[in-house]
Amino acid sequence: MVSGKLSLLPLTMLVTGNMMGAGIFLLPSSLASYGSITLLGWIVTVIGSVMLSLVFVRLGADCKPGSGLYAFTRAGLGRYVGSQVVYGYWVAIWIGNIAVALSGVGYLSYFFPVLTDQWMASLAAISVVWGLSLLNMTDIRIIGQFQVVTASCMLVPVLLVSFLGWSLFDLENITQSFNVTDQPNRQVLSESVTLTLWSFIGLESACNLSSHAKNPRRDVPFATLLGTLLAALFYILSTTAMMGIVPNEVLQSSAAPFSVTARYLLGDWAGEMVSAMAVIACFGSLNGWILMHSQVARAASADGLLPQRFGILNRYGSPWQGLLITAILMSALVLLTVEPTVQKHFEFIVLIAVYIMLLAYLCACLSCFQIQRRKSQGISPTWLVIILLSACYCLLGINGAGYSVLFYGTALIILGGAVYWFQHRGNKKPDPLEDPAHGYYK
C-alpha cells in the first residue's frame, strides 16, 4: 500500500502545531520570571524565525525534492558537517519530546491528581510516547488528520486569551514588572531570546516532510511561511494579553498560565476547558515531533549515518523499527530523570535542545550561503542580508544558553563526531558533493 500525501492545510498545521503545541502553554510562566522585557525578546525571535523560515524555503528550492535539514547542510558544507547536524538534530528532537510528554501529563494532572506523583507522571508520559509512536506507524494521512484536530484544539484557548484578554488588560502589570531580575536588560533580553526560540523550533517541519507533500514546490514554502507567521501572531498577542491580565508574581508561580488567565477572564469552567485543550495540544505537538524524528533518522540511515534499522519501512511507508528504538530511548531517559524537581529538568532539557537546534540552524544558514555563492550569478544582496540576519540571530540565541548548557550540548556534538568516525573509519569513498550532479542539488 502506498501512503497518502499531505496537502497545504495539514502541512501548515504540522508547522504551527509543532511550534505552538507545547511552547505556547508552558513558556509564559518561565518568561514572567524575567519580566515583561521578554515581550521584546518575542519580537526579536519572530524576526529571526521569519528570516530562518526564508532560509529553509530557499534551501528547499535549491535542493532535490524530499530533502531535509541534513540534506540541506550536506549540500553546502559536506558530509561531515551534515552528519553532525543530523546527529544533533535527531538527539535534540527526541530529548525535547520528553519535555513535551511530561508537560502534557502535567496539565493532565489537573483532572487526575494521582499524576502529581513523579513515578505515576513518568509512567503516563511513557504510555503517551508509545501510543503516539504506534500511531506514527500507520498511514501518514491519519497523522495529518490528527494534527489538524489537535492544532485546532490548541488555537481555541490561544484565541480566547489573545482576543478576549484585552477586556481586562492592565498596562501597569507590564510597566511595573519590566525587569524583575537583578541582571542587566541586555543579558535578560539575550536569555529571553533563547527561551522564546523553543516555541519556534519546528519551523523547518514542512521542509523535512516535502517528500510527503502533494505539491512540494508550492505547498512546502507556503506552509513554512504561513505556519511561522501564524504562530508568531498568536505568541505575541496571547503573551502580551496574559502579562497585562495576571499579576507577575501569580504568573511566575503558575504551572498552567493559560488556565489561570482563563479563570481571570471567564471563571473556573474556562480554566478547566483550557487545561483540557492544553493536554490535547501538547500531545498533538508530540505526535508531530515523533513524525519528525522518525523521518530524520530514516534519512540519516539511508546515508549510512545511523544503523539501517532506522530506515526499514512497513506497508504504510513508516520507519517502524526506528520509531520503536527511539521510543525505548525516550522511555529510558524519562525513568532516569524521575526527580522531585521535574520543572528544572524540563527547563534544562529544553535549553540543551534549543542550543543543539541553534547549531543546526546556523549550519543551515552557512550552507545556504555556500550554495548561493556557487551559483553562476553569485549571491544576491537580498539573500545575503537574509542569511546574515538569520546567522546573527542564531549566535544571539547561543550566547544566551548559559555555560552548563553549552558544556553538555557540546559534549553531545563531540559524541556525534566520535560516532561518525567509528562508522566511517577506513571509508575512502569521495563525497558525492564533489560532483554536484550526484549530490543533493536539483
Stockholm file with secondary structure:
# STOCKHOLM 1.0

chainA/1-442         MVSGKLSLLPLTMLVTGNMMGAGIFLLPSSLASYGSITLLGWIVTVIGSVMLSLVFVRLGADCKPGSGLYAFTRAGLGRYVGSQVVYGYWVAIWIGNIAVALSGVGYLSYFFPVLTDQWMASLAAISVVWGLSLLNMTDIRIIGQFQVVTASCMLVPVLLVSFLGWSLFDLENITQSFNVTDQPNRQVLSESVTLTLWSFIGLESACNLSSHAKNPRRDVPFATLLGTLLAALFYILSTTAMMGIVPNEVLQSSAAPFSVTARYLLGDWAGEMVSAMAVIACFGSLNGWILMHSQVARAASADGLLPQRFGILNRYGSPWQGLLITAILMSALVLLTVEPTVQKHFEFIVLIAVYIMLLAYLCACLSCFQIQRRKSQGISPTWLVIILLSACYCLLGINGAGYSVLFYGTALIILGGAVYWFQHRGNKKPDPLEDPAHGYYK
#=GR chainA/1-442 SS CCCCCBCHHHHHHHHHHHHHHHHHHHHHHHHHTTCTTHHHHHHHHHHHHHHHHHHHHHHHHHBCTTCCHHHHHHHHHCHHHHHHHHHHHHHHHHHHHHHHHHHHHHHHTTTCGGGGSHHHHHHHHHHHHHHHHHHTTSCHHHHHHHHHHHHHHHHHHHHIIIIIGGGGCCHHHHHTTSCCSSSCHHHHHHHHHHHHHGGGTTTTHHHHTGGGBSSHHHHHHHHHHHHHHHHHHHHHHHHHHHHHHSCHHHHHTCSCHHHHHHHHHHCHHHHHHHHHHHHHHHHHHHHHHHHHHHHHHHHHHHTTSSCGGGGCCCTTSCCHHHHHHHHHHHHHHHHHTCCSCHHHHHHHHHHHHHHHHHHHHHHHHHHHHHHHHHSTTCCCHHHHHHHHHHHHHHHHHHHTSCHHHHHHHHHHHHHHHHHHHHHHTTCCCCCGGGSGGGTTBC
#=GC SS_cons         CCCCCBCHHHHHHHHHHHHHHHHHHHHHHHHHTTCTTHHHHHHHHHHHHHHHHHHHHHHHHHBCTTCCHHHHHHHHHCHHHHHHHHHHHHHHHHHHHHHHHHHHHHHHTTTCGGGGSHHHHHHHHHHHHHHHHHHTTSCHHHHHHHHHHHHHHHHHHHHIIIIIGGGGCCHHHHHTTSCCSSSCHHHHHHHHHHHHHGGGTTTTHHHHTGGGBSSHHHHHHHHHHHHHHHHHHHHHHHHHHHHHHSCHHHHHTCSCHHHHHHHHHHCHHHHHHHHHHHHHHHHHHHHHHHHHHHHHHHHHHHTTSSCGGGGCCCTTSCCHHHHHHHHHHHHHHHHHTCCSCHHHHHHHHHHHHHHHHHHHHHHHHHHHHHHHHHSTTCCCHHHHHHHHHHHHHHHHHHHTSCHHHHHHHHHHHHHHHHHHHHHHTTCCCCCGGGSGGGTTBC
//
